[in-house]
Amino acid sequence: MRERLAARVLEAIRRARSSIIALSERIHGHPELGYQEVKASAWVAEILSEYGYAVDRAYAGMPTALRAVFPGVPERPAIALLAEYDALPEIGHGCGHNLIAAVAVGAAVGLAAVAGQLAGRVIVLGTPAEEGGVEGAGGKVVLLERGAFSGVDAAMLLHPSSRTVVASPCHSREALEVSFRGKAAHASLAAEAGASALEALILTFNGLNALRGRSGPSMQIHGIITHGGTHPGTIPHRAIARFYIRSPDAAGLEYAGTRLRDLARAAANATGTSVAFRQFSHSYHEMRPNPVLARLMEANLQGAGLKPEPAGGGGGSTDMGNVSEAVPALHAYFAVGDRQVATHTSDFATLAGSPAARRPLIKAARAVALTCLDLLVCPEHLGRARLAHRAP
């Protein structure tokens, strides 16, 4: 039965190939920041509707989220295919989220061809604002809090990269804004009367550089200055930086966050300023592995012509980590192009919208569709995935 259904799924993806590619390139050509993905979410909803899905727009009170289900099929088990579609500031789709959305939609289109013969259903969740640069980023965290994953038995997402990797570790992450307040003064005539918030911020960065020399690669703190003053002739009374704090686990994240706060407080004491802290986006948890889902995806990636490689040390962060704590989940990667190109760069943005991305996109959609099919035609797979998820 599985092979007969798989043939129909793959044929449906083949027939929809041009529409799947067009969706990816349309989203790529109109990059939108997190929580502003109005066009992208509308285009995703449009193609899903064309293939028979009932689409709930502005889902869970989020204007650019969506939920799509095929009507008239059993509600459980339910597999969620997650579609991201937000872009990066200035770079555009330097993380290839246009491809993530198209992979999820392509897989859903294939599965629509056999929806009536499955003992369960597929849910497509459009998840805004995964990229952390926008205020309140972490759309999947919001969806979790609002019950979007209730009744979901497994969730999966396939992300473009330079390598095909089934289960690469992702770090937990805190997004922390550090704000210093001082006292303005004329920088030439009365500098001694001022208290430079910018000096405090620079001291914090210098302290971080010293801390890195005594810390291993597992503790990562990256930051940018978002405000450092308004005029070179005035002692800055306000200075702000935003930091990402990362670690492979929650304990390491707490330690690193404490060290950053200690450094900032020490800098404030040294400069006669005050300091305040604020989280500007949701915290992301480390990705919880699920070897059962990973093995199924690995087999289907190989069958689609993508060659999985061993996972490296991992890194980066995603709100899919939060999802993986709630339900069995998989966040895998598929190779785009024939050379190493780092994500979050303009080079990768170019690659993600180029003809070189088309064949890997269709292959990835096939792999996701067949992994979902495996879970729905063989309940034993889902049972084992649940057990793996509960394991300590």
MITOR-661015 format. One record per residue (C-alpha): residue number from 1; residue in three letters; z, y, x. Coordinates in pm, whole numbers, plus 50000, padded with zeros to 5 digits. Last residue first. Layout:
<r num="NUM" residuo="Ala" up="Z" north="Y" east="X"/>
...
END
This chain:
<r num="392" residuo="Pro" up="52902" north="51137" east="51539"/>
<r num="391" residuo="Ala" up="52667" north="50936" east="51314"/>
<r num="390" residuo="Arg" up="52614" north="51084" east="50969"/>
<r num="389" residuo="His" up="52257" north="51192" east="51045"/>
<r num="388" residuo="Ala" up="52174" north="50853" east="51191"/>
<r num="387" residuo="Leu" up="52295" north="50686" east="50871"/>
<r num="386" residuo="Arg" up="52084" north="50922" east="50662"/>
<r num="385" residuo="Ala" up="51777" north="50851" east="50876"/>
<r num="384" residuo="Arg" up="51839" north="50476" east="50836"/>
<r num="383" residuo="Gly" up="51842" north="50509" east="50459"/>
<r num="382" residuo="Leu" up="51535" north="50729" east="50467"/>
<r num="381" residuo="His" up="51344" north="50468" east="50664"/>
<r num="380" residuo="Glu" up="51463" north="50191" east="50432"/>
<r num="379" residuo="Pro" up="51315" north="50381" east="50138"/>
<r num="378" residuo="Cys" up="50964" north="50289" east="50256"/>
<r num="377" residuo="Val" up="50692" north="50455" east="50049"/>
<r num="376" residuo="Leu" up="50853" north="50800" east="50051"/>
<r num="375" residuo="Leu" up="50963" north="50812" east="50413"/>
<r num="374" residuo="Asp" up="50635" north="50677" east="50545"/>
<r num="373" residuo="Leu" up="50443" north="50929" east="50333"/>
<r num="372" residuo="Cys" up="50641" north="51216" east="50486"/>
<r num="371" residuo="Thr" up="50552" north="51087" east="50831"/>
<r num="370" residuo="Leu" up="50193" north="51053" east="50715"/>
<r num="369" residuo="Ala" up="50175" north="51413" east="50597"/>
<r num="368" residuo="Val" up="50342" north="51548" east="50912"/>
<r num="367" residuo="Ala" up="50102" north="51360" east="51139"/>
<r num="366" residuo="Arg" up="49794" north="51463" east="50940"/>
<r num="365" residuo="Ala" up="49900" north="51830" east="50943"/>
<r num="364" residuo="Ala" up="49948" north="51807" east="51320"/>
<r num="363" residuo="Lys" up="49597" north="51668" east="51366"/>
<r num="362" residuo="Ile" up="49455" north="51948" east="51152"/>
<r num="361" residuo="Leu" up="49634" north="52213" east="51357"/>
<r num="360" residuo="Pro" up="49543" north="52047" east="51686"/>
<r num="359" residuo="Arg" up="49173" north="52071" east="51587"/>
<r num="358" residuo="Arg" up="49191" north="52438" east="51490"/>
<r num="357" residuo="Ala" up="49399" north="52583" east="51774"/>
<r num="356" residuo="Ala" up="49113" north="52604" east="52025"/>
<r num="355" residuo="Pro" up="48917" north="52812" east="51771"/>
<r num="354" residuo="Ser" up="49161" north="53097" east="51843"/>
<r num="353" residuo="Gly" up="49444" north="53238" east="51633"/>
<r num="352" residuo="Ala" up="49733" north="53063" east="51807"/>
<r num="351" residuo="Leu" up="49568" north="53114" east="52147"/>
<r num="350" residuo="Thr" up="49565" north="53492" east="52115"/>
<r num="349" residuo="Ala" up="49931" north="53496" east="52014"/>
<r num="348" residuo="Phe" up="50003" north="53260" east="52303"/>
<r num="347" residuo="Asp" up="49853" north="53510" east="52548"/>
<r num="346" residuo="Ser" up="50043" north="53797" east="52381"/>
<r num="345" residuo="Thr" up="50366" north="53620" east="52471"/>
<r num="344" residuo="His" up="50653" north="53476" east="52267"/>
<r num="343" residuo="Thr" up="50531" north="53125" east="52352"/>
<r num="342" residuo="Ala" up="50439" north="53038" east="52709"/>
<r num="341" residuo="Val" up="50089" north="52910" east="52779"/>
<r num="340" residuo="Gln" up="50044" north="52585" east="52971"/>
<r num="339" residuo="Arg" up="49686" north="52466" east="52961"/>
<r num="338" residuo="Asp" up="49456" north="52264" east="52733"/>
<r num="337" residuo="Gly" up="49512" north="52441" east="52406"/>
<r num="336" residuo="Val" up="49770" north="52377" east="52135"/>
<r num="335" residuo="Ala" up="50024" north="52100" east="52185"/>
<r num="334" residuo="Phe" up="50246" north="51991" east="51900"/>
<r num="333" residuo="Tyr" up="50621" north="52042" east="51870"/>
<r num="332" residuo="Ala" up="50896" north="51877" east="51666"/>
<r num="331" residuo="His" up="51181" north="52010" east="51451"/>
<r num="330" residuo="Leu" up="51316" north="51714" east="51255"/>
<r num="329" residuo="Ala" up="51585" north="51704" east="50990"/>
<r num="328" residuo="Pro" up="51838" north="51474" east="50825"/>
<r num="327" residuo="Val" up="52031" north="51709" east="50594"/>
<r num="326" residuo="Ala" up="52306" north="51973" east="50622"/>
<r num="325" residuo="Glu" up="52355" north="51995" east="50999"/>
<r num="324" residuo="Ser" up="51981" north="51978" east="51058"/>
<r num="323" residuo="Val" up="51931" north="52280" east="50829"/>
<r num="322" residuo="Asn" up="52148" north="52492" east="51059"/>
<r num="321" residuo="Gly" up="51938" north="52382" east="51356"/>
<r num="320" residuo="Met" up="51625" north="52478" east="51162"/>
<r num="319" residuo="Asp" up="51759" north="52832" east="51208"/>
<r num="318" residuo="Thr" up="51598" north="52816" east="51550"/>
<r num="317" residuo="Ser" up="51696" north="52861" east="51913"/>
<r num="316" residuo="Gly" up="51530" north="52849" east="52251"/>
<r num="315" residuo="Gly" up="51608" north="52582" east="52502"/>
<r num="314" residuo="Gly" up="51510" north="52227" east="52584"/>
<r num="313" residuo="Gly" up="51585" north="52040" east="52903"/>
<r num="312" residuo="Gly" up="51262" north="51845" east="52879"/>
<r num="311" residuo="Ala" up="51154" north="51607" east="52607"/>
<r num="310" residuo="Pro" up="50926" north="51325" east="52711"/>
<r num="309" residuo="Glu" up="50562" north="51376" east="52614"/>
<r num="308" residuo="Pro" up="50393" north="51305" east="52281"/>
<r num="307" residuo="Lys" up="50014" north="51260" east="52288"/>
<r num="306" residuo="Leu" up="49830" north="51408" east="51991"/>
<r num="305" residuo="Gly" up="49544" north="51195" east="51862"/>
<r num="304" residuo="Ala" up="49654" north="51161" east="51500"/>
<r num="303" residuo="Gly" up="49788" north="50811" east="51561"/>
<r num="302" residuo="Gln" up="49997" north="50939" east="51850"/>
<r num="301" residuo="Leu" up="50143" north="51211" east="51628"/>
<r num="300" residuo="Asn" up="50206" north="50948" east="51361"/>
<r num="299" residuo="Ala" up="50398" north="50720" east="51595"/>
<r num="298" residuo="Glu" up="50605" north="51009" east="51732"/>
<r num="297" residuo="Met" up="50680" north="51134" east="51381"/>
<r num="296" residuo="Leu" up="50823" north="50799" east="51276"/>
<r num="295" residuo="Arg" up="51028" north="50769" east="51595"/>
<r num="294" residuo="Ala" up="51164" north="51124" east="51559"/>
<r num="293" residuo="Leu" up="51265" north="51072" east="51196"/>
<r num="292" residuo="Val" up="51474" north="50773" east="51300"/>
<r num="291" residuo="Pro" up="51604" north="50944" east="51614"/>
<r num="290" residuo="Asn" up="51758" north="51233" east="51420"/>
<r num="289" residuo="Pro" up="51870" north="51506" east="51657"/>
<r num="288" residuo="Arg" up="52105" north="51789" east="51549"/>
<r num="287" residuo="Met" up="51948" north="52116" east="51657"/>
<r num="286" residuo="Glu" up="52204" north="52368" east="51784"/>
<r num="285" residuo="His" up="52327" north="52617" east="51528"/>
<r num="284" residuo="Tyr" up="52177" north="52961" east="51464"/>
<r num="283" residuo="Ser" up="52400" north="53260" east="51391"/>
<r num="282" residuo="His" up="52267" north="53492" east="51125"/>
<r num="281" residuo="Ser" up="52136" north="53828" east="51242"/>
<r num="280" residuo="Phe" up="52277" north="54164" east="51343"/>
<r num="279" residuo="Gln" up="52624" north="54042" east="51438"/>
<r num="278" residuo="Arg" up="52833" north="54350" east="51506"/>
<r num="277" residuo="Phe" up="53055" north="54459" east="51793"/>
<r num="276" residuo="Ala" up="53229" north="54790" east="51864"/>
<r num="275" residuo="Val" up="53313" north="54972" east="52188"/>
<r num="274" residuo="Ser" up="53510" north="55282" east="52278"/>
<r num="273" residuo="Thr" up="53460" north="55511" east="52574"/>
<r num="272" residuo="Gly" up="53681" north="55623" east="52860"/>
<r num="271" residuo="Thr" up="53443" north="55487" east="53121"/>
<r num="270" residuo="Ala" up="53648" north="55207" east="53277"/>
<r num="269" residuo="Asn" up="53812" north="55107" east="52949"/>
<r num="268" residuo="Ala" up="53473" north="55083" east="52778"/>
<r num="267" residuo="Ala" up="53335" north="54872" east="53063"/>
<r num="266" residuo="Ala" up="53634" north="54636" east="53034"/>
<r num="265" residuo="Arg" up="53574" north="54605" east="52660"/>
<r num="264" residuo="Ala" up="53207" north="54526" east="52722"/>
<r num="263" residuo="Leu" up="53288" north="54260" east="52981"/>
<r num="262" residuo="Asp" up="53544" north="54096" east="52753"/>
<r num="261" residuo="Arg" up="53293" north="54092" east="52465"/>
<r num="260" residuo="Leu" up="53035" north="53922" east="52686"/>
<r num="259" residuo="Arg" up="53289" north="53666" east="52807"/>
<r num="258" residuo="Thr" up="53401" north="53585" east="52453"/>
<r num="257" residuo="Gly" up="53045" north="53530" east="52343"/>
<r num="256" residuo="Ala" up="52983" north="53293" east="52632"/>
<r num="255" residuo="Tyr" up="53292" north="53087" east="52547"/>
<r num="254" residuo="Glu" up="53208" north="53072" east="52176"/>
<r num="253" residuo="Leu" up="52853" north="52961" east="52255"/>
<r num="252" residuo="Gly" up="52978" north="52693" east="52493"/>
<r num="251" residuo="Ala" up="53201" north="52551" east="52222"/>
<r num="250" residuo="Ala" up="52921" north="52563" east="51965"/>
<r num="249" residuo="Asp" up="52676" north="52364" east="52175"/>
<r num="248" residuo="Pro" up="52368" north="52395" east="52398"/>
<r num="247" residuo="Ser" up="52446" north="52763" east="52463"/>
<r num="246" residuo="Arg" up="52288" north="53094" east="52374"/>
<r num="245" residuo="Ile" up="52397" north="53457" east="52338"/>
<r num="244" residuo="Tyr" up="52120" north="53689" east="52226"/>
<r num="243" residuo="Phe" up="52208" north="54051" east="52288"/>
<r num="242" residuo="Arg" up="52137" north="54387" east="52129"/>
<r num="241" residuo="Ala" up="52230" north="54708" east="52304"/>
<r num="240" residuo="Ile" up="52357" north="55042" east="52178"/>
<r num="239" residuo="Ala" up="52454" north="55370" east="52341"/>
<r num="238" residuo="Arg" up="52621" north="55676" east="52186"/>
<r num="237" residuo="His" up="52777" north="55987" east="52336"/>
<r num="236" residuo="Pro" up="52500" north="56019" east="52594"/>
<r num="235" residuo="Ile" up="52576" north="56291" east="52852"/>
<r num="234" residuo="Thr" up="52312" north="56552" east="52775"/>
<r num="233" residuo="Gly" up="52043" north="56682" east="53009"/>
<r num="232" residuo="Pro" up="51841" north="56361" east="52995"/>
<r num="231" residuo="His" up="51805" north="56396" east="52617"/>
<r num="230" residuo="Thr" up="51840" north="56145" east="52330"/>
<r num="229" residuo="Gly" up="52069" north="55873" east="52459"/>
<r num="228" residuo="Gly" up="52059" north="55504" east="52539"/>
<r num="227" residuo="His" up="51955" north="55333" east="52218"/>
<r num="226" residuo="Thr" up="51799" north="54988" east="52178"/>
<r num="225" residuo="Ile" up="51899" north="54856" east="52519"/>
<r num="224" residuo="Ile" up="51787" north="54493" east="52551"/>
<r num="223" residuo="Gly" up="51982" north="54174" east="52607"/>
<r num="222" residuo="His" up="51979" north="53811" east="52717"/>
<r num="221" residuo="Ile" up="52288" north="53594" east="52757"/>
<r num="220" residuo="Gln" up="52240" north="53227" east="52849"/>
<r num="219" residuo="Met" up="52512" north="52975" east="52929"/>
<r num="218" residuo="Ser" up="52367" north="52628" east="52992"/>
<r num="217" residuo="Pro" up="52192" north="52758" east="53302"/>
<r num="216" residuo="Gly" up="52518" north="52747" east="53498"/>
<r num="215" residuo="Ser" up="52753" north="53037" east="53542"/>
<r num="214" residuo="Arg" up="52884" north="53209" east="53856"/>
<r num="213" residuo="Gly" up="52576" north="53417" east="53943"/>
<r num="212" residuo="Arg" up="52521" north="53478" east="53575"/>
<r num="211" residuo="Leu" up="52860" north="53653" east="53554"/>
<r num="210" residuo="Ala" up="52758" north="53907" east="53818"/>
<r num="209" residuo="Asn" up="52443" north="53992" east="53622"/>
<r num="208" residuo="Leu" up="52649" north="54013" east="53305"/>
<r num="207" residuo="Gly" up="52886" north="54258" east="53471"/>
<r num="206" residuo="Asn" up="52591" north="54476" east="53565"/>
<r num="205" residuo="Phe" up="52473" north="54468" east="53204"/>
<r num="204" residuo="Thr" up="52817" north="54574" east="53084"/>
<r num="203" residuo="Leu" up="52833" north="54849" east="53346"/>
<r num="202" residuo="Ile" up="52501" north="54979" east="53216"/>
<r num="201" residuo="Leu" up="52644" north="54991" east="52864"/>
<r num="200" residuo="Ala" up="52950" north="55181" east="52977"/>
<r num="199" residuo="Glu" up="52731" north="55425" east="53167"/>
<r num="198" residuo="Leu" up="52525" north="55475" east="52851"/>
<r num="197" residuo="Ala" up="52835" north="55560" east="52649"/>
<r num="196" residuo="Ser" up="52899" north="55839" east="52894"/>
<r num="195" residuo="Ala" up="53229" north="56018" east="52851"/>
<r num="194" residuo="Gly" up="53188" north="56393" east="52883"/>
<r num="193" residuo="Ala" up="53400" north="56677" east="53012"/>
<r num="192" residuo="Glu" up="53331" north="56586" east="53374"/>
<r num="191" residuo="Ala" up="52960" north="56636" east="53313"/>
<r num="190" residuo="Ala" up="53018" north="57003" east="53235"/>
<r num="189" residuo="Leu" up="52732" north="57216" east="53372"/>
<r num="188" residuo="Ser" up="52479" north="56951" east="53476"/>
<r num="187" residuo="Ala" up="52503" north="56672" east="53217"/>
<r num="186" residuo="His" up="52610" north="56907" east="52937"/>
<r num="185" residuo="Ala" up="52859" north="56705" east="52735"/>
<r num="184" residuo="Ala" up="52865" north="56432" east="52471"/>
<r num="183" residuo="Lys" up="53171" north="56212" east="52430"/>
<r num="182" residuo="Gly" up="53173" north="55833" east="52415"/>
<r num="181" residuo="Arg" up="53090" north="55561" east="52164"/>
<r num="180" residuo="Phe" up="52957" north="55223" east="52273"/>
<r num="179" residuo="Ser" up="52777" north="54979" east="52044"/>
<r num="178" residuo="Val" up="52723" north="54607" east="52117"/>
<r num="177" residuo="Glu" up="52496" north="54417" east="51877"/>
<r num="176" residuo="Leu" up="52535" north="54041" east="51883"/>
<r num="175" residuo="Ala" up="52289" north="53769" east="51782"/>
<r num="174" residuo="Glu" up="52464" north="53434" east="51831"/>
<r num="173" residuo="Arg" up="52265" north="53127" east="51924"/>
<r num="172" residuo="Ser" up="52295" north="52748" east="51931"/>
<r num="171" residuo="His" up="52043" north="52590" east="52163"/>
<r num="170" residuo="Cys" up="51747" north="52373" east="52073"/>
<r num="169" residuo="Pro" up="51693" north="52023" east="52213"/>
<r num="168" residuo="Ser" up="51336" north="51885" east="52219"/>
<r num="167" residuo="Ala" up="51271" north="51599" east="51980"/>
<r num="166" residuo="Val" up="50905" north="51508" east="51929"/>
<r num="165" residuo="Val" up="50731" north="51688" east="52213"/>
<r num="164" residuo="Thr" up="50361" north="51771" east="52220"/>
<r num="163" residuo="Arg" up="50320" north="52033" east="52489"/>
<r num="162" residuo="Ser" up="50183" north="52387" east="52509"/>
<r num="161" residuo="Ser" up="50358" north="52475" east="52185"/>
<r num="160" residuo="Pro" up="50297" north="52484" east="51813"/>
<r num="159" residuo="His" up="50588" north="52396" east="51578"/>
<r num="158" residuo="Leu" up="50605" north="52104" east="51334"/>
<r num="157" residuo="Leu" up="50872" north="52124" east="51065"/>
<r num="156" residuo="Met" up="51069" north="51861" east="50882"/>
<r num="155" residuo="Ala" up="51332" north="51815" east="50615"/>
<r num="154" residuo="Ala" up="51501" north="51504" east="50476"/>
<r num="153" residuo="Asp" up="51682" north="51397" east="50158"/>
<r num="152" residuo="Val" up="51670" north="51732" east="49974"/>
<r num="151" residuo="Gly" up="51875" north="51742" east="49652"/>
<r num="150" residuo="Ser" up="52057" north="52056" east="49755"/>
<r num="149" residuo="Phe" up="51849" north="52217" east="50028"/>
<r num="148" residuo="Ala" up="51779" north="52541" east="49841"/>
<r num="147" residuo="Gly" up="52146" north="52581" east="49750"/>
<r num="146" residuo="Arg" up="52191" north="52954" east="49805"/>
<r num="145" residuo="Glu" up="52379" north="52916" east="50133"/>
<r num="144" residuo="Leu" up="52108" north="52688" east="50265"/>
<r num="143" residuo="Leu" up="51838" north="52937" east="50168"/>
<r num="142" residuo="Val" up="52026" north="53214" east="50349"/>
<r num="141" residuo="Val" up="52054" north="53000" east="50661"/>
<r num="140" residuo="Lys" up="51685" north="52913" east="50630"/>
<r num="139" residuo="Gly" up="51595" north="53282" east="50627"/>
<r num="138" residuo="Gly" up="51764" north="53349" east="50958"/>
<r num="137" residuo="Ala" up="51717" north="53715" east="51038"/>
<r num="136" residuo="Gly" up="51968" north="53964" east="50897"/>
<r num="135" residuo="Glu" up="51807" north="54264" east="51067"/>
<r num="134" residuo="Val" up="51485" north="54172" east="51241"/>
<r num="133" residuo="Gly" up="51447" north="54043" east="51595"/>
<r num="132" residuo="Gly" up="51566" north="53690" east="51521"/>
<r num="131" residuo="Glu" up="51239" north="53519" east="51444"/>
<r num="130" residuo="Glu" up="51304" north="53279" east="51157"/>
<r num="129" residuo="Ala" up="51244" north="53554" east="50903"/>
<r num="128" residuo="Pro" up="51113" north="53385" east="50592"/>
<r num="127" residuo="Thr" up="51121" north="53018" east="50486"/>
<r num="126" residuo="Gly" up="50845" north="52896" east="50255"/>
<r num="125" residuo="Leu" up="50979" north="52566" east="50127"/>
<r num="124" residuo="Val" up="50730" north="52296" east="50034"/>
<r num="123" residuo="Ile" up="50890" north="52014" east="49838"/>
<r num="122" residuo="Val" up="50739" north="51666" east="49838"/>
<r num="121" residuo="Arg" up="50838" north="51410" east="49579"/>
<r num="120" residuo="Gly" up="50974" north="51066" east="49517"/>
<r num="119" residuo="Ala" up="50854" north="50713" east="49448"/>
<r num="118" residuo="Leu" up="50497" north="50807" east="49531"/>
<r num="117" residuo="Gln" up="50195" north="50709" east="49326"/>
<r num="116" residuo="Gly" up="50156" north="51031" east="49128"/>
<r num="115" residuo="Ala" up="50165" north="51240" east="49444"/>
<r num="114" residuo="Val" up="49873" north="51055" east="49604"/>
<r num="113" residuo="Ala" up="49620" north="51337" east="49644"/>
<r num="112" residuo="Ala" up="49901" north="51593" east="49654"/>
<r num="111" residuo="Leu" up="50010" north="51435" east="49983"/>
<r num="110" residuo="Gly" up="49705" north="51569" east="50163"/>
<r num="109" residuo="Val" up="49754" north="51920" east="50027"/>
<r num="108" residuo="Ala" up="50121" north="51907" east="50126"/>
<r num="107" residuo="Ala" up="50030" north="51812" east="50483"/>
<r num="106" residuo="Gly" up="49785" north="52101" east="50503"/>
<r num="105" residuo="Val" up="50042" north="52341" east="50360"/>
<r num="104" residuo="Ala" up="50304" north="52238" east="50615"/>
<r num="103" residuo="Val" up="50054" north="52255" east="50902"/>
<r num="102" residuo="Ala" up="49921" north="52591" east="50779"/>
<r num="101" residuo="Ala" up="50267" north="52746" east="50772"/>
<r num="100" residuo="Ile" up="50351" north="52623" east="51121"/>
<r num="99" residuo="Leu" up="50010" north="52743" east="51246"/>
<r num="98" residuo="Asn" up="50070" north="53100" east="51127"/>
<r num="97" residuo="His" up="50410" north="53067" east="51290"/>
<r num="96" residuo="Gly" up="50238" north="53059" east="51627"/>
<r num="95" residuo="Cys" up="50518" north="53203" east="51838"/>
<r num="94" residuo="Gly" up="50311" north="53494" east="51966"/>
<r num="93" residuo="His" up="50195" north="53561" east="51612"/>
<r num="92" residuo="Gly" up="50209" north="53940" east="51645"/>
<r num="91" residuo="Ile" up="50305" north="54069" east="51988"/>
<r num="90" residuo="Glu" up="50421" north="54416" east="51878"/>
<r num="89" residuo="Pro" up="50724" north="54280" east="51687"/>
<r num="88" residuo="Leu" up="50702" north="53901" east="51638"/>
<r num="87" residuo="Ala" up="50549" north="53735" east="51333"/>
<r num="86" residuo="Asp" up="50683" north="53564" east="51021"/>
<r num="85" residuo="Tyr" up="50508" north="53266" east="50861"/>
<r num="84" residuo="Glu" up="50741" north="52967" east="50855"/>
<r num="83" residuo="Ala" up="50660" north="52673" east="50631"/>
<r num="82" residuo="Leu" up="50911" north="52392" east="50589"/>
<r num="81" residuo="Leu" up="50815" north="52055" east="50445"/>
<r num="80" residuo="Ala" up="51105" north="51925" east="50237"/>
<r num="79" residuo="Ile" up="51120" north="51554" east="50149"/>
<r num="78" residuo="Ala" up="51270" north="51456" east="49815"/>
<r num="77" residuo="Pro" up="51399" north="51114" east="49714"/>
<r num="76" residuo="Arg" up="51441" north="51192" east="49440"/>
<r num="75" residuo="Glu" up="51288" north="51424" east="49180"/>
<r num="74" residuo="Pro" up="51041" north="51170" east="49046"/>
<r num="73" residuo="Val" up="50693" north="51314" east="48975"/>
<r num="72" residuo="Gly" up="50567" north="51526" east="48684"/>
<r num="71" residuo="Pro" up="50505" north="51849" east="48873"/>
<r num="70" residuo="Phe" up="50423" north="51874" east="49245"/>
<r num="69" residuo="Val" up="50678" north="52108" east="49397"/>
<r num="68" residuo="Ala" up="50654" north="52450" east="49563"/>
<r num="67" residuo="Arg" up="50942" north="52674" east="49669"/>
<r num="66" residuo="Leu" up="50888" north="53024" east="49799"/>
<r num="65" residuo="Ala" up="51053" north="53288" east="50015"/>
<r num="64" residuo="Thr" up="50904" north="53637" east="50055"/>
<r num="63" residuo="Pro" up="51111" north="53826" east="49798"/>
<r num="62" residuo="Met" up="51434" north="53630" east="49859"/>
<r num="61" residuo="Gly" up="51636" north="53585" east="49539"/>
<r num="60" residuo="Ala" up="51647" north="53208" east="49574"/>
<r num="59" residuo="Tyr" up="51266" north="53193" east="49551"/>
<r num="58" residuo="Ala" up="51060" north="53509" east="49542"/>
<r num="57" residuo="Arg" up="50774" north="53284" east="49424"/>
<r num="56" residuo="Asp" up="50831" north="52949" east="49254"/>
<r num="55" residuo="Val" up="50513" north="52746" east="49297"/>
<r num="54" residuo="Ala" up="50406" north="52453" east="49082"/>
<r num="53" residuo="Tyr" up="50175" north="52252" east="49303"/>
<r num="52" residuo="Gly" up="49835" north="52138" east="49178"/>
<r num="51" residuo="Tyr" up="49605" north="52188" east="49475"/>
<r num="50" residuo="Glu" up="49506" north="52544" east="49387"/>
<r num="49" residuo="Ser" up="49873" north="52632" east="49345"/>
<r num="48" residuo="Leu" up="49939" north="52530" east="49705"/>
<r num="47" residuo="Ile" up="49649" north="52749" east="49817"/>
<r num="46" residuo="Glu" up="49781" north="53055" east="49636"/>
<r num="45" residuo="Ala" up="50145" north="53010" east="49733"/>
<r num="44" residuo="Val" up="50056" north="53007" east="50102"/>
<r num="43" residuo="Trp" up="49842" north="53318" east="50054"/>
<r num="42" residuo="Ala" up="50122" north="53498" east="49870"/>
<r num="41" residuo="Ser" up="50376" north="53405" east="50138"/>
<r num="40" residuo="Ala" up="50147" north="53542" east="50409"/>
<r num="39" residuo="Lys" up="50070" north="53864" east="50222"/>
<r num="38" residuo="Val" up="50431" north="53957" east="50152"/>
<r num="37" residuo="Glu" up="50575" north="53846" east="50487"/>
<r num="36" residuo="Gln" up="50812" north="54146" east="50507"/>
<r num="35" residuo="Tyr" up="51138" north="53949" east="50528"/>
<r num="34" residuo="Gly" up="51054" north="53877" east="50894"/>
<r num="33" residuo="Leu" up="50771" north="54079" east="51042"/>
<r num="32" residuo="Glu" up="50414" north="54055" east="50921"/>
<r num="31" residuo="Pro" up="50104" north="53961" east="51120"/>
<r num="30" residuo="His" up="49773" north="54005" east="50933"/>
<r num="29" residuo="Gly" up="49507" north="53828" east="51143"/>
<r num="28" residuo="His" up="49731" north="53531" east="51210"/>
<r num="27" residuo="Ile" up="49798" north="53486" east="50839"/>
<r num="26" residuo="Arg" up="49423" north="53477" east="50776"/>
<r num="25" residuo="Glu" up="49369" north="53247" east="51073"/>
<r num="24" residuo="Ser" up="49618" north="52991" east="50947"/>
<r num="23" residuo="Leu" up="49494" north="53007" east="50588"/>
<r num="22" residuo="Ala" up="49131" north="52974" east="50700"/>
<r num="21" residuo="Ile" up="49218" north="52664" east="50900"/>
<r num="20" residuo="Ile" up="49374" north="52496" east="50598"/>
<r num="19" residuo="Ser" up="49086" north="52601" east="50372"/>
<r num="18" residuo="Ser" up="48824" north="52468" east="50616"/>
<r num="17" residuo="Arg" up="49003" north="52134" east="50650"/>
<r num="16" residuo="Ala" up="49052" north="52076" east="50278"/>
<r num="15" residuo="Arg" up="48812" north="51782" east="50267"/>
<r num="14" residuo="Arg" up="48962" north="51630" east="50581"/>
<r num="13" residuo="Ile" up="49316" north="51678" east="50447"/>
<r num="12" residuo="Ala" up="49220" north="51494" east="50127"/>
<r num="11" residuo="Glu" up="49063" north="51214" east="50331"/>
<r num="10" residuo="Leu" up="49380" north="51180" east="50538"/>
<r num="9" residuo="Val" up="49595" north="51147" east="50227"/>
<r num="8" residuo="Arg" up="49358" north="50896" east="50069"/>
<r num="7" residuo="Ala" up="49357" north="50680" east="50381"/>
<r num="6" residuo="Ala" up="49736" north="50701" east="50399"/>
<r num="5" residuo="Leu" up="49765" north="50576" east="50041"/>
<r num="4" residuo="Arg" up="49564" north="50264" east="50120"/>
<r num="3" residuo="Glu" up="49750" north="50212" east="50446"/>
<r num="2" residuo="Arg" up="50091" north="50240" east="50280"/>
<r num="1" residuo="Met" up="50000" north="50000" east="50000"/>
END
